[in-house]
Amino acid sequence: MLLFVQTTIKQKEREEILQQLMEEEQKEAQEMRHQEEIEKRIRQRLELSQVLSMQVKEKEEKLKKESAEDAKCKDELMKRLAEDRKLEQMSEQKRRMKMLELRRDVENMMLERRQRRAEEMQLLIKLKEQEEKEMEQRKQIIEEERMIMLKEHVKNLVGYLPKGLLKPDDLPLLGSDIAEAQNLS
C-alpha cells in the first residue's frame, strides 16, 4: 500500500506538475499572443506613422511644386503683361507717329494749296496786267489809226462828222482850219 500511496502521490504530483506545466504553457502562449498582438500594434503604428510621414513629405513636395509652378506662372504672366504694355506703348507710339505724319501731310497739303492759290493769283494778276497792257496797246493803235484816218480824210468830212467824234485834244493836231470848221458846226 505504501507503494500504492506513493504511486498515487507521485501520480498526483505528476498531475500537478503537468497541470502547472500546462498552465504555464497556456500563460506563455497567452503572453506570446499578447506580445505578438502588442508587436503587431506597434508595427501597425510604425507603418501608419511611416505612411503619414510619406504623405506629409508628398504633400510638402506637391506644395513646393505647386508653389514653384505658381511662381513660374506668375513670372510668365508678368512677362506677358510687360510685353503687352510694351506692345501697347509701341502701338500708342505708332499711333502718335501716324497722327504726326497725318498732321504733316495735311499741313503739306494746305501749304501746297496755298502755294497753288498764290501761283494762280500771280498768274491771274499777270494775265490781267497783260490783258490791260494789250488793251492799252489796242487803244493806242486804234487811236493812232483814228488820227491817221482823220488827218487823211478830215478835210473831206468837215461838216459831216457827228458831234463828239472829234475830241478837244484832236483839234490842235488836225490844224486850225478844221478846228474852226468843227466849232462852227
C-alpha positions as CSV (number, residue, x, y, z in Angstrom):
1,M,0.0,0.0,0.0
2,L,2.6,2.2,0.6
3,L,3.6,1.7,-2.8
4,F,0.2,2.4,-3.9
5,V,0.1,5.6,-1.9
6,Q,3.5,6.5,-3.1
7,T,2.4,5.9,-6.6
8,T,-0.7,7.9,-6.1
9,I,1.2,10.7,-4.5
10,K,3.7,10.6,-7.3
11,Q,0.9,10.5,-9.8
12,K,-0.8,13.4,-8.1
13,E,2.5,15.3,-8.1
14,R,2.9,14.5,-11.7
15,E,-0.6,15.6,-12.5
16,E,0.0,18.8,-10.5
17,I,3.3,19.3,-12.3
18,L,1.6,18.6,-15.6
19,Q,-1.2,20.9,-14.6
20,Q,1.3,23.6,-13.7
21,L,3.2,23.0,-16.9
22,M,0.0,23.3,-18.9
23,E,-1.0,26.4,-17.1
24,E,2.5,27.8,-17.6
25,E,2.4,26.9,-21.3
26,Q,-1.1,28.4,-21.6
27,K,0.2,31.5,-19.8
28,E,3.3,31.6,-22.0
29,A,1.1,31.1,-25.1
30,Q,-1.3,33.8,-23.9
31,E,1.7,36.1,-23.2
32,M,3.1,35.2,-26.6
33,R,-0.2,36.1,-28.2
34,H,-0.4,39.2,-26.1
35,Q,3.2,40.0,-27.0
36,E,2.6,39.3,-30.7
37,E,-0.6,41.5,-30.6
38,I,1.4,44.3,-29.0
39,E,4.2,43.9,-31.6
40,K,1.5,43.8,-34.3
41,R,0.0,47.0,-33.0
42,I,3.5,48.6,-32.7
43,R,4.2,47.5,-36.3
44,Q,0.9,48.9,-37.5
45,R,1.6,52.2,-35.7
46,L,5.1,52.3,-37.2
47,E,3.7,51.6,-40.6
48,L,0.9,54.1,-40.1
49,S,3.5,56.6,-38.9
50,Q,5.7,55.9,-41.9
51,V,2.7,56.2,-44.3
52,L,1.7,59.5,-42.6
53,S,5.3,60.7,-42.8
54,M,5.4,59.8,-46.5
55,Q,2.1,61.5,-47.1
56,V,3.3,64.6,-45.3
57,K,6.5,64.5,-47.4
58,E,4.5,64.0,-50.6
59,K,2.2,66.9,-49.7
60,E,5.2,69.1,-48.9
61,E,6.8,68.2,-52.2
62,K,3.5,68.7,-54.0
63,L,3.1,72.1,-52.3
64,K,6.6,73.0,-53.3
65,K,6.0,72.0,-56.9
66,E,2.7,73.9,-56.9
67,S,4.4,76.9,-55.4
68,A,7.2,76.7,-57.9
69,E,4.6,76.4,-60.7
70,D,2.6,79.3,-59.3
71,A,5.8,81.4,-59.2
72,K,6.7,80.3,-62.7
73,C,3.1,81.1,-64.0
74,K,3.3,84.5,-62.1
75,D,6.6,85.3,-63.8
76,E,5.2,84.3,-67.2
77,L,2.1,86.4,-66.6
78,M,4.2,89.3,-65.5
79,K,6.4,88.9,-68.6
80,R,3.3,88.8,-70.8
81,L,1.9,91.8,-69.1
82,A,5.2,93.7,-69.6
83,E,5.2,92.6,-73.3
84,D,1.6,93.7,-73.7
85,R,2.4,97.1,-72.1
86,K,5.4,97.4,-74.4
87,L,3.2,96.5,-77.4
88,E,0.6,99.0,-76.2
89,Q,3.3,101.6,-75.9
90,M,4.6,100.7,-79.3
91,S,1.2,100.8,-80.8
92,E,0.5,104.1,-78.9
93,Q,3.8,105.4,-80.2
94,K,2.9,104.2,-83.7
95,R,-0.5,105.8,-83.4
96,R,1.2,109.1,-82.3
97,M,3.7,108.8,-85.2
98,K,0.8,108.2,-87.6
99,M,-1.1,111.2,-86.2
100,L,2.1,113.3,-86.6
101,E,2.6,112.0,-90.1
102,L,-1.0,112.7,-91.0
103,R,-0.8,116.2,-89.5
104,R,2.4,116.8,-91.5
105,D,0.7,115.5,-94.6
106,V,-2.3,117.8,-94.0
107,E,0.0,120.8,-93.3
108,N,1.9,120.0,-96.5
109,M,-1.3,119.7,-98.5
110,M,-2.5,123.0,-97.1
111,L,0.8,124.7,-97.8
112,E,0.8,123.3,-101.4
113,R,-2.8,124.5,-101.8
114,R,-1.8,128.0,-100.6
115,Q,1.2,128.0,-102.9
116,R,-1.0,126.9,-105.8
117,R,-3.5,129.6,-105.0
118,A,-0.7,132.2,-104.7
119,E,0.7,131.0,-108.0
120,E,-2.8,131.1,-109.6
121,M,-3.3,134.6,-108.2
122,Q,0.1,135.7,-109.5
123,L,-0.8,134.2,-112.9
124,L,-4.2,135.9,-112.9
125,I,-2.6,139.2,-111.9
126,K,-0.1,138.7,-114.7
127,L,-2.8,137.8,-117.2
128,K,-4.9,140.8,-116.2
129,E,-1.9,143.1,-116.4
130,Q,-1.0,141.6,-119.8
131,E,-4.7,142.0,-120.9
132,E,-4.7,145.6,-119.7
133,K,-1.4,146.2,-121.4
134,E,-2.8,144.6,-124.6
135,M,-6.0,146.8,-124.2
136,E,-3.9,149.9,-123.8
137,Q,-1.8,148.9,-126.9
138,R,-5.0,148.3,-128.9
139,K,-6.4,151.6,-127.7
140,Q,-3.2,153.3,-128.6
141,I,-3.1,151.6,-132.0
142,I,-6.8,152.4,-132.6
143,E,-6.2,156.0,-131.6
144,E,-3.1,156.2,-133.8
145,E,-5.1,154.7,-136.7
146,R,-8.0,157.1,-136.0
147,M,-5.6,160.0,-136.0
148,I,-4.1,158.9,-139.3
149,M,-7.5,158.4,-140.9
150,L,-8.7,161.8,-139.5
151,K,-5.6,163.6,-140.9
152,E,-6.1,162.0,-144.3
153,H,-9.9,162.4,-144.6
154,V,-10.9,165.2,-142.2
155,K,-10.8,167.8,-144.9
156,N,-13.4,165.9,-147.0
157,L,-15.5,165.1,-143.9
158,V,-15.8,168.5,-142.3
159,G,-19.4,169.3,-141.7
160,Y,-20.4,165.6,-141.9
161,L,-18.7,164.4,-138.7
162,P,-21.1,163.8,-135.9
163,K,-20.7,165.7,-132.7
164,G,-18.4,164.0,-130.1
165,L,-16.4,162.2,-132.8
166,L,-13.6,164.7,-132.5
167,K,-12.1,165.2,-129.1
168,P,-10.9,168.5,-127.9
169,D,-7.3,167.1,-127.9
170,D,-7.7,166.2,-131.6
171,L,-8.4,169.7,-132.8
172,P,-4.9,171.2,-132.4
173,L,-3.4,168.2,-134.1
174,L,-5.7,168.5,-137.1
175,G,-5.0,172.1,-137.8
176,S,-6.7,175.4,-137.1
177,D,-8.9,175.3,-140.2
178,I,-10.6,172.1,-139.1
179,A,-10.9,173.3,-135.5
180,E,-12.8,176.4,-136.6
181,A,-15.0,174.5,-139.0
182,Q,-15.8,172.0,-136.3
183,N,-16.7,174.8,-133.9
184,L,-19.0,176.3,-136.4
185,S,-21.0,173.2,-137.0
